[in-house]
Amino acid sequence: MKLSLFSVILGGAGLLAACGPAPTPQQQAARQHEIACLGGTLGGALIGGAIGNQFGGGSGKSILTAAGAAAGGFEGQRFSC
């Protein structure tokens, strides 16, 4: 629960920091790319964690959820960046 809350707070802070005006079009494009990377990483982690949570039982369920979130975050970041 704490990890999910931390992830949401960190993601929200990153999105809010990227929303400020950029002085040049190149900087604006760089910010949009960063937002896309962050969105892909967080989305992949959420989907991977949800899929991993469907398997196992007890502590194995927690391990598979964490592994799914890590793998999903990695693949989401690789796909979006």
Distance bins in CASP14 RR format, pairs under 12 A and 6 or more apart:
PFRMAT RR
TARGET T0000
AUTHOR 0000-0000-0000
RMODE 2
METHOD distances of the structure
MODEL  1
1 7 0 0 0 0 0 1 0 0 0 0 0
1 8 0 0 0 0 0 1 0 0 0 0 0
1 62 0 0 0 0 0 1 0 0 0 0 0
2 8 0 0 0 0 0 1 0 0 0 0 0
2 9 0 0 0 0 0 1 0 0 0 0 0
3 9 0 0 0 0 0 1 0 0 0 0 0
3 10 0 0 0 0 0 1 0 0 0 0 0
3 45 0 0 0 0 0 1 0 0 0 0 0
3 46 0 0 0 0 0 1 0 0 0 0 0
3 49 0 0 0 0 0 1 0 0 0 0 0
3 62 0 0 0 0 0 1 0 0 0 0 0
3 65 0 0 0 0 1 0 0 0 0 0 0
3 66 0 0 0 0 1 0 0 0 0 0 0
3 69 0 0 0 0 1 0 0 0 0 0 0
3 70 0 0 0 0 0 1 0 0 0 0 0
4 10 0 0 0 0 0 1 0 0 0 0 0
4 11 0 0 0 0 0 1 0 0 0 0 0
4 42 0 0 0 0 0 1 0 0 0 0 0
4 45 0 0 0 0 0 1 0 0 0 0 0
4 46 0 0 0 0 1 0 0 0 0 0 0
4 49 0 0 0 0 0 1 0 0 0 0 0
4 50 0 0 0 0 0 1 0 0 0 0 0
4 53 0 0 0 0 0 1 0 0 0 0 0
4 65 0 0 0 0 0 1 0 0 0 0 0
4 66 0 0 0 0 0 1 0 0 0 0 0
4 69 0 0 0 0 1 0 0 0 0 0 0
5 11 0 0 0 0 0 1 0 0 0 0 0
5 12 0 0 0 0 0 1 0 0 0 0 0
6 12 0 0 0 0 0 1 0 0 0 0 0
6 13 0 0 0 0 0 1 0 0 0 0 0
6 42 0 0 0 0 0 1 0 0 0 0 0
7 13 0 0 0 0 0 1 0 0 0 0 0
7 14 0 0 0 0 0 1 0 0 0 0 0
7 38 0 0 0 0 0 1 0 0 0 0 0
7 39 0 0 0 0 0 1 0 0 0 0 0
7 41 0 0 0 0 0 1 0 0 0 0 0
7 42 1 0 0 1 0 0 0 0 0 0 0
7 43 0 0 0 0 0 1 0 0 0 0 0
7 44 0 0 0 0 0 1 0 0 0 0 0
7 45 1 0 0 1 0 0 0 0 0 0 0
7 46 0 0 0 0 1 0 0 0 0 0 0
7 49 0 0 0 0 0 1 0 0 0 0 0
7 69 0 0 0 0 1 0 0 0 0 0 0
7 73 0 0 0 0 0 1 0 0 0 0 0
8 14 0 0 0 0 0 1 0 0 0 0 0
8 15 0 0 0 0 0 1 0 0 0 0 0
8 42 0 0 0 0 1 0 0 0 0 0 0
8 43 0 0 0 0 0 1 0 0 0 0 0
8 45 0 0 0 0 0 1 0 0 0 0 0
8 46 0 0 0 0 1 0 0 0 0 0 0
9 15 0 0 0 0 0 1 0 0 0 0 0
9 16 0 0 0 0 0 1 0 0 0 0 0
9 42 0 0 0 0 0 1 0 0 0 0 0
10 16 0 0 0 0 0 1 0 0 0 0 0
10 17 0 0 0 0 0 1 0 0 0 0 0
10 38 0 0 0 0 1 0 0 0 0 0 0
10 39 0 0 0 0 0 1 0 0 0 0 0
10 41 0 0 0 0 0 1 0 0 0 0 0
10 42 0 0 0 0 1 0 0 0 0 0 0
10 45 0 0 0 0 0 1 0 0 0 0 0
11 17 0 0 0 0 1 0 0 0 0 0 0
11 18 0 0 0 0 0 1 0 0 0 0 0
11 34 0 0 0 0 0 1 0 0 0 0 0
11 35 0 0 0 0 0 1 0 0 0 0 0
11 37 0 0 0 0 0 1 0 0 0 0 0
11 38 1 0 0 1 0 0 0 0 0 0 0
11 39 0 0 0 0 1 0 0 0 0 0 0
11 40 0 0 0 0 0 1 0 0 0 0 0
11 41 0 0 0 0 1 0 0 0 0 0 0
11 42 1 0 0 1 0 0 0 0 0 0 0
11 43 0 0 0 0 0 1 0 0 0 0 0
11 45 0 0 0 0 0 1 0 0 0 0 0
11 46 0 0 0 0 0 1 0 0 0 0 0
12 18 0 0 0 0 1 0 0 0 0 0 0
12 19 0 0 0 0 1 0 0 0 0 0 0
12 35 0 0 0 0 0 1 0 0 0 0 0
12 38 0 0 0 0 1 0 0 0 0 0 0
12 39 0 0 0 0 0 1 0 0 0 0 0
12 42 0 0 0 0 1 0 0 0 0 0 0
13 19 0 0 0 0 0 1 0 0 0 0 0
13 38 0 0 0 0 0 1 0 0 0 0 0
14 20 0 0 0 0 0 1 0 0 0 0 0
14 31 0 0 0 0 0 1 0 0 0 0 0
14 34 0 0 0 0 1 0 0 0 0 0 0
14 35 0 0 0 0 1 0 0 0 0 0 0
14 37 0 0 0 0 0 1 0 0 0 0 0
14 38 1 0 0 1 0 0 0 0 0 0 0
14 39 0 0 0 0 0 1 0 0 0 0 0
14 41 0 0 0 0 0 1 0 0 0 0 0
14 42 0 0 0 0 0 1 0 0 0 0 0
15 31 0 0 0 0 0 1 0 0 0 0 0
15 32 0 0 0 0 0 1 0 0 0 0 0
15 34 0 0 0 0 1 0 0 0 0 0 0
15 35 1 0 0 1 0 0 0 0 0 0 0
15 36 0 0 0 0 0 1 0 0 0 0 0
15 37 0 0 0 0 0 1 0 0 0 0 0
15 38 1 0 0 1 0 0 0 0 0 0 0
15 39 0 0 0 0 1 0 0 0 0 0 0
15 42 0 0 0 0 1 0 0 0 0 0 0
16 31 0 0 0 0 0 1 0 0 0 0 0
16 35 0 0 0 0 0 1 0 0 0 0 0
16 38 0 0 0 0 0 1 0 0 0 0 0
17 31 0 0 0 0 1 0 0 0 0 0 0
17 34 0 0 0 0 1 0 0 0 0 0 0
17 35 0 0 0 0 1 0 0 0 0 0 0
17 38 0 0 0 0 0 1 0 0 0 0 0
18 27 0 0 0 0 0 1 0 0 0 0 0
18 28 0 0 0 0 0 1 0 0 0 0 0
18 30 0 0 0 0 1 0 0 0 0 0 0
18 31 1 0 1 0 0 0 0 0 0 0 0
18 32 0 0 0 0 1 0 0 0 0 0 0
18 33 0 0 0 0 1 0 0 0 0 0 0
18 34 1 0 1 0 0 0 0 0 0 0 0
18 35 1 0 1 0 0 0 0 0 0 0 0
18 36 0 0 0 0 0 1 0 0 0 0 0
18 37 0 0 0 0 0 1 0 0 0 0 0
18 38 1 0 0 1 0 0 0 0 0 0 0
18 39 0 0 0 0 0 1 0 0 0 0 0
19 28 0 0 0 0 0 1 0 0 0 0 0
19 31 0 0 0 0 1 0 0 0 0 0 0
19 32 0 0 0 0 0 1 0 0 0 0 0
19 34 0 0 0 0 0 1 0 0 0 0 0
19 35 0 0 0 0 1 0 0 0 0 0 0
19 38 0 0 0 0 0 1 0 0 0 0 0
20 27 0 0 0 0 0 1 0 0 0 0 0
20 28 0 0 0 0 1 0 0 0 0 0 0
20 31 1 0 0 1 0 0 0 0 0 0 0
20 32 0 0 0 0 0 1 0 0 0 0 0
20 35 0 0 0 0 0 1 0 0 0 0 0
21 27 0 0 0 0 1 0 0 0 0 0 0
21 28 0 0 0 0 1 0 0 0 0 0 0
21 31 0 0 0 0 1 0 0 0 0 0 0
22 28 1 1 0 0 0 0 0 0 0 0 0
22 29 0 0 0 0 1 0 0 0 0 0 0
22 30 1 0 0 1 0 0 0 0 0 0 0
22 31 1 0 1 0 0 0 0 0 0 0 0
22 32 0 0 0 0 1 0 0 0 0 0 0
22 33 0 0 0 0 0 1 0 0 0 0 0
22 34 0 0 0 0 0 1 0 0 0 0 0
22 35 0 0 0 0 0 1 0 0 0 0 0
23 30 0 0 0 0 0 1 0 0 0 0 0
23 31 0 0 0 0 0 1 0 0 0 0 0
24 30 0 0 0 0 1 0 0 0 0 0 0
24 31 0 0 0 0 0 1 0 0 0 0 0
25 31 0 0 0 0 0 1 0 0 0 0 0
25 32 0 0 0 0 0 1 0 0 0 0 0
26 32 0 0 0 0 0 1 0 0 0 0 0
26 33 0 0 0 0 0 1 0 0 0 0 0
27 33 0 0 0 0 0 1 0 0 0 0 0
27 34 0 0 0 0 0 1 0 0 0 0 0
28 34 0 0 0 0 0 1 0 0 0 0 0
28 35 0 0 0 0 0 1 0 0 0 0 0
29 35 0 0 0 0 0 1 0 0 0 0 0
29 36 0 0 0 0 0 1 0 0 0 0 0
30 36 0 0 0 0 0 1 0 0 0 0 0
30 37 0 0 0 0 0 1 0 0 0 0 0
31 37 0 0 0 0 0 1 0 0 0 0 0
31 38 0 0 0 0 0 1 0 0 0 0 0
32 38 0 0 0 0 0 1 0 0 0 0 0
32 39 0 0 0 0 0 1 0 0 0 0 0
32 80 0 0 0 0 0 1 0 0 0 0 0
33 39 0 0 0 0 0 1 0 0 0 0 0
33 40 0 0 0 0 0 1 0 0 0 0 0
33 80 0 0 0 0 1 0 0 0 0 0 0
33 81 1 0 0 1 0 0 0 0 0 0 0
34 40 0 0 0 0 0 1 0 0 0 0 0
34 41 0 0 0 0 0 1 0 0 0 0 0
34 77 0 0 0 0 0 1 0 0 0 0 0
34 80 0 0 0 0 0 1 0 0 0 0 0
34 81 0 0 0 0 1 0 0 0 0 0 0
35 41 0 0 0 0 0 1 0 0 0 0 0
35 42 0 0 0 0 0 1 0 0 0 0 0
35 80 0 0 0 0 1 0 0 0 0 0 0
35 81 0 0 0 0 0 1 0 0 0 0 0
36 42 0 0 0 0 0 1 0 0 0 0 0
36 43 0 0 0 0 0 1 0 0 0 0 0
36 76 0 0 0 0 0 1 0 0 0 0 0
36 77 0 0 0 0 0 1 0 0 0 0 0
36 79 0 0 0 0 0 1 0 0 0 0 0
36 80 1 0 1 0 0 0 0 0 0 0 0
36 81 1 0 0 1 0 0 0 0 0 0 0
37 43 0 0 0 0 0 1 0 0 0 0 0
37 44 0 0 0 0 0 1 0 0 0 0 0
37 73 0 0 0 0 0 1 0 0 0 0 0
37 76 0 0 0 0 1 0 0 0 0 0 0
37 77 1 0 0 1 0 0 0 0 0 0 0
37 78 0 0 0 0 1 0 0 0 0 0 0
37 79 0 0 0 0 1 0 0 0 0 0 0
37 80 1 0 1 0 0 0 0 0 0 0 0
37 81 1 0 1 0 0 0 0 0 0 0 0
38 44 0 0 0 0 0 1 0 0 0 0 0
38 45 0 0 0 0 0 1 0 0 0 0 0
38 73 0 0 0 0 0 1 0 0 0 0 0
38 76 0 0 0 0 0 1 0 0 0 0 0
38 77 0 0 0 0 1 0 0 0 0 0 0
38 80 0 0 0 0 1 0 0 0 0 0 0
38 81 0 0 0 0 1 0 0 0 0 0 0
39 45 0 0 0 0 1 0 0 0 0 0 0
39 46 0 0 0 0 1 0 0 0 0 0 0
39 47 0 0 0 0 0 1 0 0 0 0 0
39 73 0 0 0 0 1 0 0 0 0 0 0
39 76 0 0 0 0 1 0 0 0 0 0 0
39 77 0 0 0 0 1 0 0 0 0 0 0
39 79 0 0 0 0 0 1 0 0 0 0 0
39 80 1 0 0 1 0 0 0 0 0 0 0
39 81 0 0 0 0 1 0 0 0 0 0 0
40 46 0 0 0 0 1 0 0 0 0 0 0
40 47 0 0 0 0 1 0 0 0 0 0 0
40 48 0 0 0 0 0 1 0 0 0 0 0
40 72 0 0 0 0 1 0 0 0 0 0 0
40 73 1 0 0 1 0 0 0 0 0 0 0
40 74 0 0 0 0 0 1 0 0 0 0 0
40 75 0 0 0 0 1 0 0 0 0 0 0
40 76 1 0 1 0 0 0 0 0 0 0 0
40 77 1 0 0 1 0 0 0 0 0 0 0
40 78 0 0 0 0 1 0 0 0 0 0 0
40 79 1 0 0 1 0 0 0 0 0 0 0
40 80 1 1 0 0 0 0 0 0 0 0 0
40 81 0 0 0 0 1 0 0 0 0 0 0
41 47 0 0 0 0 0 1 0 0 0 0 0
41 48 0 0 0 0 0 1 0 0 0 0 0
41 69 0 0 0 0 0 1 0 0 0 0 0
41 70 0 0 0 0 0 1 0 0 0 0 0
41 71 0 0 0 0 0 1 0 0 0 0 0
41 72 0 0 0 0 1 0 0 0 0 0 0
41 73 1 0 1 0 0 0 0 0 0 0 0
41 74 0 0 0 0 1 0 0 0 0 0 0
41 75 0 0 0 0 1 0 0 0 0 0 0
41 76 1 0 1 0 0 0 0 0 0 0 0
41 77 1 0 1 0 0 0 0 0 0 0 0
41 78 0 0 0 0 1 0 0 0 0 0 0
41 79 0 0 0 0 1 0 0 0 0 0 0
41 80 1 0 0 1 0 0 0 0 0 0 0
41 81 0 0 0 0 1 0 0 0 0 0 0
42 48 0 0 0 0 0 1 0 0 0 0 0
42 49 0 0 0 0 0 1 0 0 0 0 0
42 69 0 0 0 0 0 1 0 0 0 0 0
42 72 0 0 0 0 1 0 0 0 0 0 0
42 73 1 0 0 1 0 0 0 0 0 0 0
42 76 0 0 0 0 1 0 0 0 0 0 0
42 77 0 0 0 0 1 0 0 0 0 0 0
42 80 0 0 0 0 1 0 0 0 0 0 0
43 49 0 0 0 0 1 0 0 0 0 0 0
43 50 0 0 0 0 1 0 0 0 0 0 0
43 51 0 0 0 0 0 1 0 0 0 0 0
43 68 0 0 0 0 0 1 0 0 0 0 0
43 69 0 0 0 0 1 0 0 0 0 0 0
43 72 1 0 0 1 0 0 0 0 0 0 0
43 73 1 0 0 1 0 0 0 0 0 0 0
43 74 0 0 0 0 0 1 0 0 0 0 0
43 75 0 0 0 0 0 1 0 0 0 0 0
43 76 1 0 0 1 0 0 0 0 0 0 0
43 77 0 0 0 0 1 0 0 0 0 0 0
43 79 0 0 0 0 0 1 0 0 0 0 0
43 80 0 0 0 0 1 0 0 0 0 0 0
44 50 0 0 0 0 1 0 0 0 0 0 0
44 51 0 0 0 0 1 0 0 0 0 0 0
44 52 0 0 0 0 0 1 0 0 0 0 0
44 68 0 0 0 0 1 0 0 0 0 0 0
44 69 0 0 0 0 1 0 0 0 0 0 0
44 70 0 0 0 0 0 1 0 0 0 0 0
44 71 0 0 0 0 1 0 0 0 0 0 0
44 72 1 0 1 0 0 0 0 0 0 0 0
44 73 1 0 1 0 0 0 0 0 0 0 0
44 74 0 0 0 0 1 0 0 0 0 0 0
44 75 1 0 0 1 0 0 0 0 0 0 0
44 76 1 0 1 0 0 0 0 0 0 0 0
44 77 0 0 0 0 1 0 0 0 0 0 0
44 78 0 0 0 0 0 1 0 0 0 0 0
44 79 0 0 0 0 1 0 0 0 0 0 0
44 80 0 0 0 0 1 0 0 0 0 0 0
45 51 0 0 0 0 0 1 0 0 0 0 0
45 52 0 0 0 0 0 1 0 0 0 0 0
45 65 0 0 0 0 0 1 0 0 0 0 0
45 66 0 0 0 0 0 1 0 0 0 0 0
45 67 0 0 0 0 0 1 0 0 0 0 0
45 68 0 0 0 0 1 0 0 0 0 0 0
45 69 1 0 1 0 0 0 0 0 0 0 0
45 70 1 0 0 1 0 0 0 0 0 0 0
45 71 0 0 0 0 1 0 0 0 0 0 0
45 72 1 0 1 0 0 0 0 0 0 0 0
45 73 1 0 1 0 0 0 0 0 0 0 0
45 74 0 0 0 0 1 0 0 0 0 0 0
45 75 0 0 0 0 1 0 0 0 0 0 0
45 76 1 0 0 1 0 0 0 0 0 0 0
45 77 0 0 0 0 1 0 0 0 0 0 0
45 80 0 0 0 0 0 1 0 0 0 0 0
46 52 0 0 0 0 0 1 0 0 0 0 0
46 53 0 0 0 0 0 1 0 0 0 0 0
46 65 0 0 0 0 0 1 0 0 0 0 0
46 68 0 0 0 0 0 1 0 0 0 0 0
46 69 1 0 0 1 0 0 0 0 0 0 0
46 72 0 0 0 0 1 0 0 0 0 0 0
46 73 0 0 0 0 1 0 0 0 0 0 0
46 76 0 0 0 0 0 1 0 0 0 0 0
47 53 0 0 0 0 0 1 0 0 0 0 0
47 54 0 0 0 0 0 1 0 0 0 0 0
47 65 0 0 0 0 0 1 0 0 0 0 0
47 68 0 0 0 0 1 0 0 0 0 0 0
47 69 0 0 0 0 1 0 0 0 0 0 0
47 71 0 0 0 0 0 1 0 0 0 0 0
47 72 1 0 0 1 0 0 0 0 0 0 0
47 73 0 0 0 0 1 0 0 0 0 0 0
47 75 0 0 0 0 1 0 0 0 0 0 0
47 76 0 0 0 0 1 0 0 0 0 0 0
47 79 0 0 0 0 0 1 0 0 0 0 0
48 54 0 0 0 0 1 0 0 0 0 0 0
48 55 0 0 0 0 0 1 0 0 0 0 0
48 64 0 0 0 0 1 0 0 0 0 0 0
48 65 0 0 0 0 1 0 0 0 0 0 0
48 66 0 0 0 0 0 1 0 0 0 0 0
48 67 0 0 0 0 1 0 0 0 0 0 0
48 68 1 0 1 0 0 0 0 0 0 0 0
48 69 1 0 1 0 0 0 0 0 0 0 0
48 70 0 0 0 0 1 0 0 0 0 0 0
48 71 1 0 0 1 0 0 0 0 0 0 0
48 72 1 0 1 0 0 0 0 0 0 0 0
48 73 1 0 0 1 0 0 0 0 0 0 0
48 74 0 0 0 0 1 0 0 0 0 0 0
48 75 0 0 0 0 1 0 0 0 0 0 0
48 76 0 0 0 0 1 0 0 0 0 0 0
49 55 0 0 0 0 0 1 0 0 0 0 0
49 61 0 0 0 0 0 1 0 0 0 0 0
49 62 0 0 0 0 0 1 0 0 0 0 0
49 63 0 0 0 0 0 1 0 0 0 0 0
49 64 0 0 0 0 1 0 0 0 0 0 0
49 65 1 0 1 0 0 0 0 0 0 0 0
49 66 1 0 0 1 0 0 0 0 0 0 0
49 67 0 0 0 0 1 0 0 0 0 0 0
49 68 1 0 1 0 0 0 0 0 0 0 0
49 69 1 0 1 0 0 0 0 0 0 0 0
49 70 0 0 0 0 1 0 0 0 0 0 0
49 71 0 0 0 0 1 0 0 0 0 0 0
49 72 1 0 0 1 0 0 0 0 0 0 0
49 73 0 0 0 0 1 0 0 0 0 0 0
49 75 0 0 0 0 0 1 0 0 0 0 0
50 64 0 0 0 0 0 1 0 0 0 0 0
50 65 0 0 0 0 1 0 0 0 0 0 0
50 68 0 0 0 0 1 0 0 0 0 0 0
50 69 0 0 0 0 1 0 0 0 0 0 0
50 72 0 0 0 0 1 0 0 0 0 0 0
51 64 0 0 0 0 1 0 0 0 0 0 0
51 65 0 0 0 0 1 0 0 0 0 0 0
51 67 0 0 0 0 0 1 0 0 0 0 0
51 68 1 0 0 1 0 0 0 0 0 0 0
51 69 0 0 0 0 1 0 0 0 0 0 0
51 71 0 0 0 0 1 0 0 0 0 0 0
51 72 0 0 0 0 1 0 0 0 0 0 0
51 73 0 0 0 0 0 1 0 0 0 0 0
51 75 0 0 0 0 0 1 0 0 0 0 0
52 60 0 0 0 0 1 0 0 0 0 0 0
52 61 0 0 0 0 1 0 0 0 0 0 0
52 62 0 0 0 0 1 0 0 0 0 0 0
52 63 0 0 0 0 1 0 0 0 0 0 0
52 64 1 0 1 0 0 0 0 0 0 0 0
52 65 1 0 1 0 0 0 0 0 0 0 0
52 66 0 0 0 0 1 0 0 0 0 0 0
52 67 1 0 0 1 0 0 0 0 0 0 0
52 68 1 0 1 0 0 0 0 0 0 0 0
52 69 1 0 0 1 0 0 0 0 0 0 0
52 70 0 0 0 0 0 1 0 0 0 0 0
52 71 0 0 0 0 1 0 0 0 0 0 0
52 72 0 0 0 0 1 0 0 0 0 0 0
53 60 0 0 0 0 0 1 0 0 0 0 0
53 61 1 0 0 1 0 0 0 0 0 0 0
53 62 0 0 0 0 1 0 0 0 0 0 0
53 63 0 0 0 0 0 1 0 0 0 0 0
53 64 1 0 0 1 0 0 0 0 0 0 0
53 65 1 0 1 0 0 0 0 0 0 0 0
53 66 0 0 0 0 1 0 0 0 0 0 0
53 67 0 0 0 0 0 1 0 0 0 0 0
53 68 0 0 0 0 1 0 0 0 0 0 0
53 69 0 0 0 0 1 0 0 0 0 0 0
54 61 0 0 0 0 1 0 0 0 0 0 0
54 64 0 0 0 0 1 0 0 0 0 0 0
54 65 0 0 0 0 1 0 0 0 0 0 0
54 68 0 0 0 0 0 1 0 0 0 0 0
55 61 1 0 0 1 0 0 0 0 0 0 0
55 62 0 0 0 0 0 1 0 0 0 0 0
55 63 0 0 0 0 1 0 0 0 0 0 0
55 64 1 0 1 0 0 0 0 0 0 0 0
55 65 0 0 0 0 1 0 0 0 0 0 0
55 67 0 0 0 0 1 0 0 0 0 0 0
55 68 0 0 0 0 1 0 0 0 0 0 0
56 62 0 0 0 0 1 0 0 0 0 0 0
56 63 0 0 0 0 1 0 0 0 0 0 0
56 64 1 0 1 0 0 0 0 0 0 0 0
56 65 0 0 0 0 1 0 0 0 0 0 0
56 67 0 0 0 0 0 1 0 0 0 0 0
56 68 0 0 0 0 0 1 0 0 0 0 0
57 63 0 0 0 0 1 0 0 0 0 0 0
57 64 0 0 0 0 1 0 0 0 0 0 0
57 65 0 0 0 0 0 1 0 0 0 0 0
58 64 0 0 0 0 1 0 0 0 0 0 0
58 65 0 0 0 0 0 1 0 0 0 0 0
59 65 0 0 0 0 0 1 0 0 0 0 0
59 66 0 0 0 0 0 1 0 0 0 0 0
60 66 0 0 0 0 1 0 0 0 0 0 0
60 67 0 0 0 0 1 0 0 0 0 0 0
60 68 0 0 0 0 0 1 0 0 0 0 0
61 67 0 0 0 0 0 1 0 0 0 0 0
61 68 0 0 0 0 0 1 0 0 0 0 0
62 68 0 0 0 0 0 1 0 0 0 0 0
62 69 0 0 0 0 0 1 0 0 0 0 0
63 69 0 0 0 0 0 1 0 0 0 0 0
63 70 0 0 0 0 0 1 0 0 0 0 0
64 70 0 0 0 0 0 1 0 0 0 0 0
64 71 0 0 0 0 0 1 0 0 0 0 0
65 71 0 0 0 0 0 1 0 0 0 0 0
65 72 0 0 0 0 0 1 0 0 0 0 0
66 72 0 0 0 0 0 1 0 0 0 0 0
66 73 0 0 0 0 0 1 0 0 0 0 0
67 73 0 0 0 0 0 1 0 0 0 0 0
67 74 0 0 0 0 0 1 0 0 0 0 0
68 74 0 0 0 0 1 0 0 0 0 0 0
68 75 0 0 0 0 1 0 0 0 0 0 0
68 76 0 0 0 0 0 1 0 0 0 0 0
69 75 0 0 0 0 0 1 0 0 0 0 0
69 76 0 0 0 0 0 1 0 0 0 0 0
70 76 0 0 0 0 0 1 0 0 0 0 0
70 77 0 0 0 0 0 1 0 0 0 0 0
71 77 0 0 0 0 0 1 0 0 0 0 0
71 78 0 0 0 0 0 1 0 0 0 0 0
72 78 0 0 0 0 1 0 0 0 0 0 0
72 79 0 0 0 0 1 0 0 0 0 0 0
72 80 0 0 0 0 0 1 0 0 0 0 0
73 79 0 0 0 0 1 0 0 0 0 0 0
73 80 0 0 0 0 1 0 0 0 0 0 0
73 81 0 0 0 0 0 1 0 0 0 0 0
74 80 0 0 0 0 0 1 0 0 0 0 0
74 81 0 0 0 0 0 1 0 0 0 0 0
75 81 0 0 0 0 0 1 0 0 0 0 0
END
